[in-house]
C-alpha cells in the first residue's frame, strides 16, 4: 500500500495533490490523464443509461487509478475500470 500511495503522490505532485481521492473529476477527464474510450466504454454506458451519476463516474475513475496503483501499474486499463465499477456499485463484474 505504501508503494501505491508513493506512486500517486509522485504522479499528482505537480497538481498539488497527494492521493487519487483528492483529484477533481475534470482533471481525470482531460489529457494527459483521461483514459481511452475503449477502457471507459462500460463506465460511459452506465452514465448514459442513468445508472451512474456524473459524480459516480468520477469516483469510479479515482478508484480505477487506485486499483492500478495497488497493482503496480502507471495507468488504469479496462479491467481496472471494471473492478472499480464493482467496488463502487457492489456488483460482481
C-alpha positions as CSV (number, residue, x, y, z in Angstrom):
1,X,0.0,0.0,0.0
2,X,2.9,2.4,0.7
3,X,4.2,1.9,-2.8
4,X,0.7,2.8,-4.3
5,X,0.5,5.9,-2.2
6,X,4.0,6.9,-3.2
7,X,3.1,6.4,-6.9
8,X,0.0,8.6,-6.6
9,X,1.9,11.3,-4.7
10,X,4.6,11.4,-7.3
11,X,2.1,11.5,-10.2
12,X,-0.1,14.2,-8.7
13,X,2.6,16.4,-7.0
14,X,2.6,18.8,-9.9
15,X,-1.1,19.4,-9.3
16,X,-0.6,20.0,-5.6
17,X,-2.3,16.7,-4.7
18,X,-1.1,13.6,-2.9
19,X,-3.8,10.9,-3.4
20,X,-6.2,9.9,-6.1
21,X,-9.2,10.8,-4.0
22,X,-8.1,14.4,-4.0
23,X,-8.3,14.8,-7.8
24,X,-11.1,16.9,-9.2
25,X,-13.1,14.9,-11.8
26,X,-12.4,17.3,-14.6
27,X,-8.6,16.6,-14.2
28,X,-9.2,12.9,-14.8
29,X,-11.3,13.6,-17.9
30,X,-8.7,15.7,-19.7
31,X,-5.4,14.8,-21.3
32,X,-3.0,13.6,-20.2
33,X,-5.0,11.8,-17.6
34,X,-8.1,10.8,-19.4
35,X,-8.4,7.1,-20.2
36,X,-9.0,5.8,-23.7
37,X,-12.7,5.3,-24.7
38,X,-12.1,1.6,-25.0
39,X,-11.2,1.4,-21.3
40,X,-14.2,3.5,-20.2
41,X,-16.8,2.0,-22.5
42,X,-18.8,0.3,-19.8
43,X,-18.5,3.2,-17.4
44,X,-19.9,5.6,-20.1
45,X,-22.7,3.2,-20.9
46,X,-23.8,3.3,-17.2
47,X,-23.6,7.1,-17.2
48,X,-25.7,7.3,-20.4
49,X,-28.2,4.8,-19.0
50,X,-28.6,6.8,-15.8
51,X,-27.4,4.0,-13.6
52,X,-24.4,6.1,-12.6
53,X,-24.3,9.8,-11.9
54,X,-21.5,12.1,-13.2
55,X,-20.2,12.2,-9.6
56,X,-20.2,8.4,-9.5
57,X,-18.4,8.4,-12.9
58,X,-15.6,10.5,-11.4
59,X,-15.5,8.3,-8.2
60,X,-15.1,5.2,-10.3
61,X,-12.2,6.9,-12.2
62,X,-10.4,7.7,-9.0
63,X,-10.9,4.1,-7.8
64,X,-9.6,2.7,-11.1
65,X,-6.4,4.8,-10.6
66,X,-6.1,3.4,-7.1
67,X,-6.5,-0.2,-8.3
68,X,-3.8,0.4,-10.9
69,X,-1.5,1.9,-8.3
70,X,-2.1,-1.1,-6.0
71,X,-1.2,-3.5,-8.9
72,X,2.0,-1.5,-9.6
73,X,0.9,-0.1,-13.0
74,X,1.2,3.5,-14.0
75,X,-2.3,3.8,-15.7
76,X,-5.6,2.0,-15.3
77,X,-6.9,-0.2,-18.1
78,X,-10.4,-1.6,-18.8
79,X,-10.0,-4.3,-16.2
80,X,-9.2,-1.7,-13.5
81,X,-12.3,0.3,-14.5
82,X,-14.5,-2.8,-14.3
83,X,-13.1,-3.6,-10.9
84,X,-13.7,-0.1,-9.8
85,X,-17.3,-0.2,-11.0
86,X,-17.8,-3.4,-9.0
87,X,-16.3,-1.8,-5.9
88,X,-18.4,1.3,-6.3
89,X,-21.7,-0.4,-7.1
90,X,-21.2,-3.6,-5.0
91,X,-21.8,-5.7,-8.2
92,X,-19.5,-8.6,-9.0
93,X,-18.3,-8.0,-12.5
